[in-house]
Structures are given as C-alpha cells and as structure tokens.
Amino acid sequence: MTDADALHAIVKAYDVRGLVDGQLTPTVVRALGAAFADEVGTEAPIVIGFDMRPSSPELADAAADGIRARGGDVVRIGLCSTDESYFASGSLAAPAIMFTASHNPAAYNGMKLSRAGAQAMSLDTGLAAIRDRAAAYLESGIPSVDSPGSLVERDVLGDYAAHLRALVDLSGIRPLKVVVDAANGMGGMTVPAVLGTEAGLAALPIEIVPMYFELDGTFPNHEANPLEPKNLVDLQAAVVQHDADLGLAFDGDADRCFVVDEHGAAVSPSAISAIVALREVRRVRAEGETDVVVLHNLISSRIVPETIVAAGATPVRTRVGHSLIKGEMARTNAVFGGEHSAHYYFRDFYGADNGMLAAMHVLAELGASAEPMSALGDRFTPYAASGEINSTVHDVPAAYARIVEAFAHDGVLDELDGLFITAHDGTWWMSVRPSNTEPLLRLNVEAEEIAVMEHLRDAALELIRA
C-alpha cells in the first residue's frame, strides 16, 4: 500500500485511524500535520497531545514537524486524555491534534482534529481537504516557508482538573468509595488529578480504589473498550469485593465513562444521560435561563427526552456521531447532550464531550442522596432495551427493505439516521442503521415490556439476517 492509498483508508468520517505498521506512518502523519496547519491557519499555535500508546510520541513529533514546516507554532501538551486536549483547545483558543485510537487495540493509532475552541472536524468540514492536501504533499513534498514555526512544551493537567472541579462541586457530598478501572489508559493519569490530589487540589470525600492505572498502550489486562461487557467483568467483581458505592470504567483515551452500581450491574448510558441532563437543566434554570435545550441521539432511551421535558427543557433529537452532535451543540446552544455510547457533551466544556465531567455529575447526584446507585439507575431505566446488535449483511439495501415492509404498518417511520420506527401507541421503538464503513446493520429496540422487546428484536434479526 502506498502512502497515498493509506490516506484514503485511514481518513474516516470524523477522525483519522489506522494501523501503525503500514498505514499511519510518521511520513503520512507529517504530511497530515502540514495539511492541518494549512487548513486551520497559523495565526494561533496548534496544540498537540497524545495518549499512552507506544507509537504516539513518534507520531506526535512527526505532526509537529509538518506543522512547523508550514510556519505553524506548536504547543505540545504531552500525555493527556482526549477531553484534556479539548480543554487545551478551548482554553487556549487554539486548534488541536490528539493522537489516540480510543478503544482500538494497540496496533492502531489515530488523530482527532479540532479547530480552535474544540470545534470538531469531519469530512464535510475540513477533513477531506486535509486528506487531499496531504496526498499532494506526499506526492511532491511539503513546500518550505521562510520562517519555520516554534515548539513549546506546556502542562495543562492542573488547569484541566481545576476547571472540572469548578464545574461540579464535590466537596460537600457524603463519603463515597469508588472503584475505577482505567484499563491502562489515560484515566490512570486524569482520575488522580481530578478526583484526587495529584494536581495539588484539595482532597474530596471520595476513596478511589484504582484498577489498571499504569499507563500501558499494549493493554495487558483487557481491551480499553467498556462498551463490551467482557471488559467490565473485573470492575464488577471489584466493586462487590470492596463493598464500593459504584464503579467507573474509562476507555483508552478517557473521554468515555461507564458506570456500574454497588451490585456490579451496568448502568445504561441513557440513564446517565438522563441524570446529567436533569442536573444541568435544573442548574441553568435556577440561574434564570428559560429557553433550555438538551440533545440526545435517536437511539437513547425514551426516558432521556421524557426527563428533559419534565425538567422544563426542550429535547432535540440528533443523528449518531460526535462531530454531528458537536455541531448541533453549537447551533442550538444546548446545555448538554448525551449519546448511547457514553459520550456526554457540555456547553460549559466548549460543547465537547467529557466522560470525567459526566462521572462527576453522577458522583454529585449520588453523594447528595442517601439512596444507592442501583436505585438511582433503576429510576432512570424504566424500559426494556435490546442494546445495539450488529449484523454483517451482504445486501444491506435488501435487508433494510425487508424491515420496512414488515414493520411499516405497525408504526411511524422516519429516516433521520437509518430507519426509525415508533409504535402508533408509543409503547416501543426500533432503529436500524447501516454502518458508514462496513457491511453492517445496527439494530436497537426498546419497549415498555420485556416480552415485546424480545419479540420485536428477534423478528427484526430474522429479517436482517435472512
């Protein structure tokens, strides 16, 4: 595979991601860095941060070389979580590149690109132009400028931790014991800084029981993907073993956080979205805001929009995808946005997603109540959900058509993002979404009754896999 071929393989809809051996090479990354500098301009410095993957420092250096070759100054913030890089982009009003492959295995790495103020990029908003310009640079070389850019090192972890502490006050909560599984990812660095005293902040009434806090991008204990139930097993056992109040699981770049209750049962991201939405709506309404908007993607549980409406705010339904939601956050001035995948977006955090901030809201809500996490989670989980079920399908349009034919008479159809069917009586919904990159259909079903959900799920899967 040539470097130019690799570019088209690794530049995805919302980020850059590929195999380090043969795809995401220093040569390719240097060209991408130069092209990024051209796209965002060189008036402001460009922030570069990276996760704990073995390949990350070298790739970060390559990007810096490319940026500087085009006259851009670089602020290198070193090891950081993705949301910490968003903080740097927002607080410094600077474009940013974060090197991470999130939850993917160690053989992968990637780049999350932001304009100044942590504004996300997608193919439609600059990423395609960067790809094409980088391809030209790989073909003919990167043109030099008269004055190459500078490079400075900056540590923003302390400022990041202080900023989050200012957004959610945990100083007065009841004492909590919390098991945290960092999966050898960046949560091993950010959790002690934000919830502990490693960044020089005051101690909180929180006892952290650490799991896999050693930064190791080879992921020796388990994959850094808490969306997969197998990767929660260690945390679930530890919560029970330590008689903890709850457990938190972060993915590799620590921008997503999953919660388990005191019994070790997983709390759905939709329940977390509802909890955080309620807190944020109450906060801004108490400050006098009247026209409050909260986003939720279309496969979030129905409890999320119901909670938003009950709190006196307006729910806005979105497609799935972080760049799309960040755009909607800006367009609607939403105070909060939640996704089923445990991405949580905050207006007070530059409209960007921050799993740590969502976790702090959960800790604040639990710590202000005498009830256990299981009761809090159950209150916001009234419906039966299938979870997302992926099926490899050779003829996606044909499978899609079979679903339409079978269920069209049972509900109202819309195609905001794939096919969404809402029962006429409102007691269930079904979503079938094609993957953007693979021959997959993704099924989600929710119903008021477990038996109804299971029937709809099984019937839909039979049609999808026929």
Phi and psi in degrees as a GROMACS rama.xvg file:
@    title "Ramachandran Plot"
@    xaxis  label "Phi"
@    yaxis  label "Psi"
@TYPE xy
-75.1616  164.468  THR-2
-61.13  -37.9529  ASP-3
-64.4305  -41.7899  ALA-4
-62.5135  -40.4108  ASP-5
-60.1786  -38.8097  ALA-6
-56.5569  -46.4789  LEU-7
-69.7631  -23.752  HIS-8
-80.0965  -31.6279  ALA-9
-100.54  -18.0944  ILE-10
-84.3067  107.499  VAL-11
-94.1407  -170.535  LYS-12
-64.9907  -35.5719  ALA-13
-125.404  -8.25561  TYR-14
-160.818  -173.136  ASP-15
-114.787  131.673  VAL-16
-155.402  133.658  ARG-17
-172.618  178.628  GLY-18
-72.505  135.413  LEU-19
-66.2294  -37.0032  VAL-20
-85.9794  94.7198  ASP-21
107.103  -19.1699  GLY-22
-115.259  -66.5984  GLN-23
-92.4178  75.0577  LEU-24
-93.1056  162.753  THR-25
-56.3136  -36.2129  PRO-26
-62.9703  -45.6209  THR-27
-64.611  -43.1942  VAL-28
-67.0433  -36.6806  VAL-29
-60.8145  -41.9458  ARG-30
-65.7964  -40.4726  ALA-31
-64.6844  -38.9839  LEU-32
-61.9587  -45.0217  GLY-33
-61.8342  -43.2297  ALA-34
-66.7518  -35.9931  ALA-35
-63.2993  -43.6708  PHE-36
-59.9775  -40.4811  ALA-37
-63.9074  -38.7521  ASP-38
-69.3782  -43.8381  GLU-39
-94.0115  -11.6623  VAL-40
85.6673  168.22  GLY-41
-117.264  18.2333  THR-42
-67.4912  -40.8001  GLU-43
-106.374  152.797  ALA-44
-65.9578  159.593  PRO-45
-109.236  127.273  ILE-46
-82.8173  136.701  VAL-47
-127.647  123.92  ILE-48
-129.613  165.826  GLY-49
-155.059  156.273  PHE-50
-89.9866  -168.033  ASP-51
-88.7888  8.43539  MET-52
-64.4528  142.097  ARG-53
-55.1786  -31.3932  PRO-54
-83.0212  -12.5103  SER-55
-63.3024  -46.6951  SER-56
-59.1585  -43.4608  PRO-57
-64.6714  -40.9651  GLU-58
-68.0258  -38.3795  LEU-59
-61.5551  -40.4571  ALA-60
-63.0623  -40.2725  ASP-61
-64.3542  -42.7395  ALA-62
-62.5357  -43.2546  ALA-63
-60.0551  -40.504  ALA-64
-60.476  -44.4447  ASP-65
-64.4307  -42.3474  GLY-66
-63.055  -47.0104  ILE-67
-66.3385  -32.9571  ARG-68
-62.3261  -26.5411  ALA-69
-97.9843  11.2488  ARG-70
91.927  7.52857  GLY-71
-88.8164  139.696  GLY-72
-83.2306  147.917  ASP-73
-121.901  133.519  VAL-74
-109.8  109.642  VAL-75
-94.7292  116.067  ARG-76
-98.7973  -1.3268  ILE-77
70.9675  -150.706  GLY-78
-59.9884  130.641  LEU-79
-164.3  164.122  CYS-80
-82.8319  164.159  SER-81
-62.4993  -42.3592  THR-82
-69.5068  -24.7036  ASP-83
-67.4499  -36.5769  GLU-84
-67.7301  -35.1808  SER-85
-63.4972  -40.0085  TYR-86
-60.0465  -44.3611  PHE-87
-62.727  -42.8439  ALA-88
-62.5158  -40.5655  SER-89
-73.9188  -48.107  GLY-90
-72.159  -29.2518  SER-91
-96.2067  -1.6401  LEU-92
50.6379  49.407  ALA-93
-131.262  145.624  ALA-94
-62.9276  159.485  PRO-95
-146.923  149.156  ALA-96
-123.073  126.423  ILE-97
-112.194  123.696  MET-98
-91.4499  113.321  PHE-99
-167.002  152.773  THR-100
-115.368  22.9987  ALA-101
55.3529  -114.494  SER-102
-94.2179  0.546556  HIS-103
-70.8607  159.481  ASN-104
-61.3682  169.978  PRO-105
-62.1971  -25.7199  ALA-106
-70.2849  -10.8244  ALA-107
-103.816  155.93  TYR-108
-148.261  177.476  ASN-109
-169.111  -179.201  GLY-110
-135.414  126.456  MET-111
-105.037  121.48  LYS-112
-108.68  134.179  LEU-113
-132.265  141.775  SER-114
-77.6858  173.565  ARG-115
-54.3377  142.91  ALA-116
79.2347  20.4565  GLY-117
62.3063  30.2404  ALA-118
-78.0935  123.389  GLN-119
-69.9568  153.343  ALA-120
-112.85  146.681  MET-121
-135.737  179.238  SER-122
-56.7088  -35.7907  LEU-123
-80.407  -13.866  ASP-124
-122.881  33.2283  THR-125
129.401  -24.9933  GLY-126
-69.1689  -37.2321  LEU-127
-65.491  -39.5944  ALA-128
-65.4122  -39.0963  ALA-129
-63.372  -44.8084  ILE-130
-57.2591  -48.6717  ARG-131
-67.91  -38.4506  ASP-132
-67.6652  -39.5701  ARG-133
-62.8039  -37.7452  ALA-134
-61.8467  -40.4526  ALA-135
-65.9465  -38.6735  ALA-136
-65.9933  -37.1993  TYR-137
-65.7213  -30.9942  LEU-138
-77.4385  -43.2858  GLU-139
-121.559  -0.378103  SER-140
94.5555  158.749  GLY-141
-89.6796  118.815  ILE-142
-62.4153  136.859  PRO-143
-82.4002  159.143  SER-144
-118.24  164.118  VAL-145
-66.7582  -35.4252  ASP-146
-125.996  96.4896  SER-147
-60.2573  153.712  PRO-148
-73.82  167.562  GLY-149
-97.7378  171.846  SER-150
-138.863  128.739  LEU-151
-129.31  151.763  VAL-152
-98.0547  141.735  GLU-153
-147.279  133.847  ARG-154
-100.622  117.589  ASP-155
-111.408  3.86006  VAL-156
-59.4189  -44.2112  LEU-157
-62.9797  -43.0525  GLY-158
-65.6955  -39.3016  ASP-159
-61.0537  -48.2422  TYR-160
-62.2309  -42.9485  ALA-161
-64.4439  -36.9506  ALA-162
-63.1237  -45.2419  HIS-163
-66.1783  -40.2654  LEU-164
-59.3993  -34.0695  ARG-165
-72.3911  -25.2462  ALA-166
-82.7223  -33.4877  LEU-167
-132.858  114.402  VAL-168
-86.7  113.421  ASP-169
-106.448  5.0015  LEU-170
-67.9509  -26.1474  SER-171
-105.111  10.5341  GLY-172
-76.8882  163.722  ILE-173
-68.3411  155.659  ARG-174
-59.8934  135.425  PRO-175
-129.123  141.833  LEU-176
-105.127  124.739  LYS-177
-128.331  122.895  VAL-178
-88.9408  130.4  VAL-179
-122.232  123.014  VAL-180
-102.157  107.341  ASP-181
-88.2901  -7.24563  ALA-182
55.934  31.7865  ALA-183
62.3089  18.7114  ASN-184
-99.9133  -166.28  GLY-185
-69.9745  -14.9604  MET-186
-60.0743  -25.4965  GLY-187
-63.5337  -21.0648  GLY-188
-99.3847  -38.6319  MET-189
-81.2422  -33.8233  THR-190
-62.1263  -47.6278  VAL-191
-62.1243  -27.3939  PRO-192
-77.3552  -42.7582  ALA-193
-85.5692  -45.578  VAL-194
-97.509  -12.1524  LEU-195
-112.917  -150.88  GLY-196
-117.831  10.5624  THR-197
-64.7372  -23.1865  GLU-198
-97.6304  12.81  ALA-199
83.9912  12.0482  GLY-200
-88.2737  162.672  LEU-201
-65.4062  149.695  ALA-202
-66.8194  142.829  ALA-203
-104.208  160.878  LEU-204
-76.769  49.5732  PRO-205
-128.772  124.098  ILE-206
-97.1571  116.606  GLU-207
-93.4029  125.984  ILE-208
-102.648  106.059  VAL-209
-82.3792  142.008  PRO-210
-129.274  124.041  MET-211
56.7327  49.2829  TYR-212
-83.2121  -11.3879  PHE-213
-68.9237  125.065  GLU-214
-68.9675  118.608  LEU-215
-155.49  102.515  ASP-216
-72.2846  2.73689  GLY-217
-91.6477  -5.21752  THR-218
51.1767  66.9356  PHE-219
-71.7007  -17.3374  PRO-220
-98.9828  -47.817  ASN-221
-166.891  165.694  HIS-222
-58.7654  147.744  GLU-223
-89.3811  50.9771  ALA-224
-131.585  86.5209  ASN-225
-70.8296  -5.10186  PRO-226
-67.909  -24.3343  LEU-227
-86.6602  122.73  GLU-228
-54.0593  -33.5442  PRO-229
-62.3608  -25.4069  LYS-230
-85.2534  -2.63025  ASN-231
-98.395  -9.17021  LEU-232
-58.6856  -46.5239  VAL-233
-61.6788  -44.4473  ASP-234
-63.3542  -44.139  LEU-235
-60.4964  -42.1263  GLN-236
-66.5862  -40.1603  ALA-237
-68.2298  -36.0303  ALA-238
-60.8275  -44.6859  VAL-239
-67.7682  -44.1984  VAL-240
-59.3742  -40.5307  GLN-241
-92.7851  3.93591  HIS-242
52.2934  46.4835  ASP-243
-83.9543  162.53  ALA-244
-78.7377  -29.1763  ASP-245
-170.751  171.376  LEU-246
-128.232  149.273  GLY-247
-123.944  135.382  LEU-248
-123.957  124.515  ALA-249
-105.015  151.635  PHE-250
-84.4971  -175.686  ASP-251
-59.5683  -43.0214  GLY-252
-96.3617  7.71522  ASP-253
61.4657  26.019  ALA-254
-95.9985  -7.05342  ASP-255
-120.251  143.888  ARG-256
-135.28  131.496  CYS-257
-112.036  150.479  PHE-258
-119.538  137.845  VAL-259
-121.901  147.966  VAL-260
-85.2023  -174.887  ASP-261
-66.9216  -16.6397  GLU-262
-92.1494  -2.23205  HIS-263
87.3649  7.84867  GLY-264
-84.3018  138.067  ALA-265
-69.2091  137.3  ALA-266
-98.5895  127.905  VAL-267
-66.5072  145.043  SER-268
-57.1507  -27.9889  PRO-269
-65.6978  -40.1402  SER-270
-63.0406  -40.8955  ALA-271
-63.0828  -42.5722  ILE-272
-58.0777  -43.5717  SER-273
-64.9058  -42.3535  ALA-274
-61.5581  -48.5034  ILE-275
-69.1555  -40.1504  VAL-276
-57.6351  -46.2598  ALA-277
-59.4593  -43.7729  LEU-278
-64.98  -44.3562  ARG-279
-69.3286  -38.0909  GLU-280
-65.1879  -45.9643  VAL-281
-59.0126  -40.4394  ARG-282
-63.0258  -51.4701  ARG-283
-74.072  -29.5099  VAL-284
-67.1571  -37.1577  ARG-285
-65.2323  -25.849  ALA-286
-85.9758  1.14012  GLU-287
102.522  1.00974  GLY-288
-75.5781  131.867  GLU-289
-109.39  -35.3946  THR-290
-97.8033  82.9814  ASP-291
-102.472  130.607  VAL-292
-118.82  139.001  VAL-293
-131.222  134.821  VAL-294
-95.1098  149.78  LEU-295
-148.832  139.99  HIS-296
-76.9957  162.878  ASN-297
-67.5185  -17.4357  LEU-298
-101.796  14.3289  ILE-299
-70.254  153.824  SER-300
-59.6769  151.474  SER-301
-60.0277  -21.8983  ARG-302
-63.3701  -24.8205  ILE-303
-68.2048  -56.9411  VAL-304
-63.1167  -33.1698  PRO-305
-62.549  -41.0608  GLU-306
-66.3332  -40.1297  THR-307
-62.4263  -46.4009  ILE-308
-64.3784  -44.4139  VAL-309
-61.753  -28.1908  ALA-310
-83.4534  -3.527  ALA-311
92.2427  21.8704  GLY-312
-118.961  175.99  ALA-313
-108.169  119.821  THR-314
-82.0282  138.087  PRO-315
-121.955  122.651  VAL-316
-86.6157  134.659  ARG-317
-126.961  167.303  THR-318
-72.8807  169.661  ARG-319
-83.584  139.75  VAL-320
133.277  130.285  GLY-321
-68.0131  -37.3828  HIS-322
-66.2353  -38.1474  SER-323
-62.9336  -44.3092  LEU-324
-70.1311  -37.8335  ILE-325
-61.8578  -37.5877  LYS-326
-64.0876  -41.7351  GLY-327
-69.0267  -34.1061  GLU-328
-57.4311  -44.1979  MET-329
-70.3185  -42.4512  ALA-330
-65.0163  -41.0784  ARG-331
-96.3373  -8.48026  THR-332
57.3778  37.1989  ASN-333
-64.627  143.645  ALA-334
-79.3267  -24.3744  VAL-335
-158.645  154.228  PHE-336
-144.954  140.972  GLY-337
-129.269  144.073  GLY-338
-122.123  154.927  GLU-339
-63.9861  -20.5479  HIS-340
-87.7782  7.84128  SER-341
74.8834  28.5398  ALA-342
-94.858  129.162  HIS-343
-128.75  127.274  TYR-344
-113.531  141.018  TYR-345
-132.054  129.756  PHE-346
-59.2058  -38.7094  ARG-347
-76.5872  2.80907  ASP-348
-124.415  46.0922  PHE-349
64.146  22.7091  TYR-350
72.9026  7.91676  GLY-351
-94.7007  168.676  ALA-352
-89.2744  147.611  ASP-353
-155.21  102.269  ASN-354
-66.8113  -34.6356  GLY-355
-63.165  -41.7548  MET-356
-65.998  -38.8342  LEU-357
-62.7725  -42.2845  ALA-358
-60.8583  -39.0601  ALA-359
-64.6685  -37.6926  MET-360
-62.7775  -41.5385  HIS-361
-63.8861  -43.7484  VAL-362
-61.7321  -39.6607  LEU-363
-65.8445  -42.6328  ALA-364
-67.1224  -45.4656  GLU-365
-66.3518  -41.2623  LEU-366
-71.3434  -14.6237  GLY-367
-94.9646  1.1016  ALA-368
-126.76  154.992  SER-369
-87.5932  -11.2582  ALA-370
-78.9298  155.018  GLU-371
-78.1609  167.344  PRO-372
-60.7674  -34.5191  MET-373
-62.1239  -40.7003  SER-374
-67.7955  -41.7475  ALA-375
-62.643  -44.4751  LEU-376
-64.7004  -42.8607  GLY-377
-62.9754  -34.9954  ASP-378
-62.4983  -28.4128  ARG-379
-108.335  24.0157  PHE-380
-135.475  65.1087  THR-381
-84.6854  -10.4357  PRO-382
-113.916  159.623  TYR-383
-92.8107  127.717  ALA-384
-124.166  145.778  ALA-385
-80.958  -21.8938  SER-386
73.419  170.121  GLY-387
-81.8395  125.951  GLU-388
-117.427  118.596  ILE-389
-96.3178  135.84  ASN-390
-128.335  129.066  SER-391
-76.2523  126.001  THR-392
-130.085  128.206  VAL-393
-74.7803  -35.3804  HIS-394
-124.027  87.1193  ASP-395
-61.2489  -46.9034  VAL-396
-58.8642  -37.8487  PRO-397
-66.6331  -43.0807  ALA-398
-64.2367  -41.0434  ALA-399
-59.1427  -44.546  TYR-400
-64.6766  -35.5599  ALA-401
-64.2362  -38.9529  ARG-402
-64.6365  -44.8338  ILE-403
-58.8552  -47.5417  VAL-404
-62.7063  -39.1756  GLU-405
-75.5932  -33.7837  ALA-406
-114.401  -2.79803  PHE-407
-58.6335  -35.9342  ALA-408
-79.0062  -10.5302  HIS-409
-90.8122  -12.4882  ASP-410
-164.989  -171.861  GLY-411
-95.7164  130.591  VAL-412
-101.954  141.781  LEU-413
-143.421  162.31  ASP-414
-128.58  45.1297  GLU-415
-59.4574  -40.8998  LEU-416
-152.664  94.0304  ASP-417
72.3698  -145.632  GLY-418
-109.821  128.253  LEU-419
-126.874  126.672  PHE-420
-119.874  126.193  ILE-421
-112.429  125.448  THR-422
-56.2442  145.207  ALA-423
-57.8717  -34.1661  HIS-424
-92.2541  3.30842  ASP-425
75.6756  10.8219  GLY-426
-88.0589  -8.96907  THR-427
-156.716  162.461  TRP-428
-144.065  158.444  TRP-429
-139.645  137.281  MET-430
-125.03  132.205  SER-431
-128.022  113.185  VAL-432
-122.284  128.144  ARG-433
-72.2335  144.904  PRO-434
-71.3295  147.227  SER-435
-76.6161  -20.7949  ASN-436
-123.873  -13.2018  THR-437
-135.451  160.273  GLU-438
-77.5665  63.9736  PRO-439
-122.835  148.861  LEU-440
-116.556  136.12  LEU-441
-109.615  121.137  ARG-442
-107.781  133.653  LEU-443
-133.489  135.465  ASN-444
-134.96  139.333  VAL-445
-138.31  141.359  GLU-446
-148.688  162.89  ALA-447
-70.8987  -28.0049  GLU-448
-117.741  139.82  GLU-449
-59.2269  -44.0177  ILE-450
-61.4577  -38.7702  ALA-451
-66.594  -44.7924  VAL-452
-58.9776  -46.6978  MET-453
-64.1031  -39.9233  GLU-454
-62.6218  -47.1436  HIS-455
-64.8617  -43.3566  LEU-456
-58.4946  -49.4391  ARG-457
-67.2047  -39.792  ASP-458
-65.4741  -41.2703  ALA-459
-66.7018  -42.5033  ALA-460
-63.172  -38.4457  LEU-461
-62.3075  -38.927  GLU-462
-72.1169  -41.5882  LEU-463
-62.9118  -39.7856  ILE-464
-96.8029  8.72279  ARG-465
